[in-house]
Amino acid sequence: MRHTIIIAICILLAGCKDVFDYHPYDVRFNGECDINAKNIARIEEACRDKKTLRVAFVSDTHGWYSETEAMVADINARQDIDFAVHCGDLTDCGTTKEFTWQRDRLSRLNVPYVALIGNHDFLGTGDDVFTVMYGPLDFSFIAGRIKFVCLNTNATEYDYLAAVPNFDFMEEQISASAEAFDRTIICMHARPYCEQFNNNVAKAFEHYVTLFPKLMFCINGHDHRQQADDIYSDGVMYYGIDCADNRNYYLFTITEDGYTYETIYY
């Protein structure tokens, strides 16, 4: 009788395996990983000799899934976008399911995209999930002789105990692959002087940023509104991207002579 009960329980558990779920912050998940590296390879190959780039900058999709789907549909309806950059806060609470839900929506883009980490993406074990799903928190790539330097600037998530922003990484990127680029764009989630940034080093950040060859502009998410500011009064513009809830993103056209940008509403 005892053996019969044990066998029955095992059968029941096997039949109900989909009922039981992992902890919301468990880092195990199915589907695509190492997304940034794969898409960077596509971007660099497709844009190697391009004189004009059209880049969609999006951010702060959080739990706005229908809005994200509408954004993806709008980008896909256009024929002239080369790639997209997501400036962080893919999730609202940093749970593994949120990462997979947004990943699966963003994977429907017809163009390659890269994603930065936002402060909400650090909640729980979110930074571990991000690292597996997307890759390193600081990274760069080159498209059309422009280096896109993508930085983790979420200092408060470390209680200021880590080197965020990572000046060693920034210093390396100033000269790394110098023969392949002659202009620079800096991407981040939290901009200097917001509450997420380590403002004790805000002036040092300006110093490192201005060392990059022909810095064109900096761009960030986090603040859930459109921004265009010369923060340091040094001629470098910092553009802030709105959140998905407000149903718009930036589309930058970058040429050898400079750049223009427009707000796309969807």
C-alpha positions in Angstrom: 0.0 0.0 0.0 2.8 2.4 0.9 4.6 1.8 -2.4 1.3 2.4 -4.2 0.8 5.7 -2.5 4.4 6.8 -3.3 4.0 5.8 -7.0 0.7 7.7 -7.2 2.3 10.9 -5.7 5.2 10.7 -8.2 2.8 10.3 -11.1 0.8 13.3 -9.8 3.8 15.5 -9.5 5.1 14.5 -13.0 1.7 15.3 -14.5 1.6 18.7 -12.7 5.1 19.9 -13.4 3.8 23.0 -15.2 1.9 24.0 -12.1 5.0 24.5 -10.0 7.2 27.5 -10.8 10.6 28.7 -9.8 11.1 31.6 -7.5 10.5 34.9 -9.3 14.2 35.8 -8.9 15.5 32.4 -9.9 18.0 33.0 -12.7 17.1 29.9 -14.7 15.1 30.6 -17.9 14.7 29.3 -21.4 15.3 31.0 -24.6 17.9 33.3 -26.2 20.9 34.4 -24.2 24.0 36.6 -24.9 21.8 38.8 -27.1 24.0 41.9 -27.2 27.0 40.1 -28.5 25.0 38.4 -31.3 23.3 41.6 -32.3 26.5 43.6 -32.1 28.0 41.3 -34.7 25.1 41.9 -36.9 25.2 45.7 -36.5 28.9 45.9 -37.1 28.8 43.8 -40.2 25.8 45.6 -41.7 26.9 49.1 -40.8 30.7 48.7 -41.5 30.8 51.1 -44.5 27.6 53.1 -44.0 27.9 56.9 -44.2 24.5 57.5 -42.7 23.0 55.7 -39.7 19.4 55.7 -38.6 19.2 54.6 -34.9 16.1 54.2 -32.8 16.7 55.0 -29.1 14.1 53.5 -26.8 14.0 53.1 -23.0 12.1 52.3 -19.9 9.6 49.7 -21.2 9.1 48.4 -17.7 5.8 46.4 -17.6 4.2 48.3 -20.5 3.9 45.2 -22.7 1.2 46.4 -25.1 3.1 49.7 -25.5 6.3 47.8 -26.2 4.5 45.7 -28.8 3.2 48.9 -30.5 6.7 50.4 -30.5 8.1 47.2 -32.1 5.4 47.3 -34.7 6.2 51.0 -35.5 9.9 50.3 -35.9 9.2 47.3 -38.1 6.9 49.4 -40.3 9.9 51.6 -41.2 12.4 50.6 -43.8 15.2 52.9 -42.9 16.3 52.0 -39.3 19.6 50.3 -39.0 19.4 49.2 -35.3 17.9 50.1 -32.0 19.4 50.9 -28.6 17.4 50.2 -25.4 18.7 52.4 -22.6 17.5 50.3 -19.7 14.7 49.4 -17.3 13.5 46.6 -19.4 11.6 45.4 -16.3 9.7 46.9 -13.4 10.8 44.6 -10.6 13.7 42.7 -12.1 12.0 39.4 -12.1 13.1 36.7 -14.5 9.7 36.5 -16.1 9.7 40.2 -16.8 13.0 39.9 -18.5 11.8 37.0 -20.7 8.4 38.7 -21.4 10.2 41.8 -22.7 12.9 39.8 -24.5 10.3 37.9 -26.4 8.6 41.1 -27.5 11.8 42.9 -28.4 13.0 39.8 -30.3 10.2 40.6 -32.9 12.2 43.6 -34.1 13.2 43.3 -37.7 16.4 45.2 -36.9 19.1 44.1 -34.3 19.0 45.8 -30.9 21.2 46.1 -27.9 20.1 46.7 -24.3 21.6 48.5 -21.4 20.8 47.7 -17.7 18.6 50.1 -15.8 18.1 50.5 -12.0 14.9 48.5 -12.0 16.7 45.7 -13.7 19.0 45.3 -10.7 16.1 44.4 -8.3 16.4 41.0 -6.8 18.8 39.0 -9.0 18.0 41.0 -12.0 21.6 42.0 -12.8 22.5 38.2 -12.9 19.6 37.6 -15.3 20.7 40.6 -17.4 24.3 39.3 -17.6 23.2 35.9 -18.9 20.5 37.2 -21.2 22.3 40.2 -22.6 25.9 40.2 -21.5 28.3 42.6 -19.7 26.9 45.7 -18.0 29.5 47.9 -19.8 30.1 47.3 -23.5 30.8 49.0 -26.8 30.5 48.5 -30.5 31.3 50.4 -33.7 28.9 51.2 -36.5 29.8 53.4 -39.5 33.0 54.5 -37.8 31.1 55.6 -34.7 31.8 54.0 -31.4 28.8 53.5 -29.2 30.0 53.3 -25.6 27.2 51.8 -23.4 27.7 52.3 -19.7 26.2 51.1 -16.5 25.6 54.3 -14.5 23.2 52.9 -11.8 25.5 53.7 -8.8 22.9 53.6 -6.0 22.2 50.0 -6.8 25.6 49.2 -5.4 25.3 51.6 -2.4 28.3 53.4 -4.0 30.6 50.4 -3.2 31.4 49.6 -6.8 33.2 51.6 -9.5 30.1 52.9 -11.3 30.6 54.5 -13.7 33.6 52.4 -14.5 36.3 54.9 -15.4 38.8 52.1 -16.2 36.4 50.8 -18.8 35.8 54.3 -20.2 39.6 55.0 -20.3 40.2 51.7 -22.2 37.4 52.6 -24.7 38.9 56.0 -25.6 41.7 54.3 -27.5 40.5 50.7 -28.0 40.1 49.9 -31.8 41.2 53.5 -32.5 41.8 52.8 -36.1 38.1 51.7 -36.6 36.3 54.8 -35.3 36.6 58.6 -35.4 33.4 59.7 -33.6 31.7 58.6 -30.3 28.2 58.4 -28.8 27.8 57.7 -25.1 24.7 55.7 -24.0 23.6 55.2 -20.4 20.5 54.7 -18.2 20.9 57.4 -15.5 22.5 60.7 -16.5 24.8 62.8 -14.3 23.1 64.7 -11.4 20.0 62.4 -11.2 19.4 60.5 -8.0 20.8 57.2 -9.5 24.1 58.6 -10.5 27.2 58.8 -8.3 27.3 62.5 -8.2 30.5 62.6 -6.2 32.2 61.7 -9.5 30.0 63.7 -11.8 32.8 66.2 -12.7 35.2 63.3 -13.2 32.7 61.8 -15.6 32.6 64.9 -17.6 36.4 64.8 -17.9 36.4 61.2 -19.2 33.5 61.8 -21.6 35.2 64.7 -23.2 38.3 62.6 -23.9 36.5 60.5 -26.4 37.3 61.3 -30.1 34.7 63.7 -31.6 32.0 63.0 -29.0 28.7 63.7 -30.8 26.3 63.5 -27.9 25.2 61.4 -24.8 21.9 59.8 -24.4 20.0 58.3 -21.4 16.8 56.9 -20.2 15.5 56.7 -16.6 13.7 60.1 -16.2 10.5 59.1 -18.2 10.5 62.3 -20.2 12.1 63.9 -23.2 15.2 65.9 -22.4 17.8 67.9 -24.3 20.4 69.6 -22.0 23.9 70.8 -22.1 24.4 69.6 -18.5 27.9 70.8 -18.0 27.7 73.9 -20.2 30.6 72.4 -22.2 28.8 72.0 -25.6 28.0 68.3 -25.0 24.3 67.5 -25.3 22.6 65.0 -23.1 19.3 63.6 -24.6 16.8 61.9 -22.4 14.5 59.3 -23.8 10.8 59.1 -22.7 9.3 55.9 -21.3 7.1 53.4 -23.3 4.0 54.4 -21.3 4.1 57.8 -23.2 4.4 55.9 -26.5 7.3 57.6 -28.2 11.0 57.1 -29.0 13.8 59.0 -30.6 15.0 58.4 -34.1 18.5 59.8 -34.8 19.9 60.3 -38.3 23.7 60.4 -38.1 25.8 61.5 -41.0 29.4 62.5 -41.6 28.4 66.1 -41.1 26.5 65.7 -37.8 23.1 64.5 -36.7 19.4 65.3 -36.5 16.8 63.7 -34.4 13.0 63.5 -34.2 10.4 62.1 -31.8 8.4 59.3 -33.2 4.9 58.8 -31.6 3.1 55.5 -32.0 
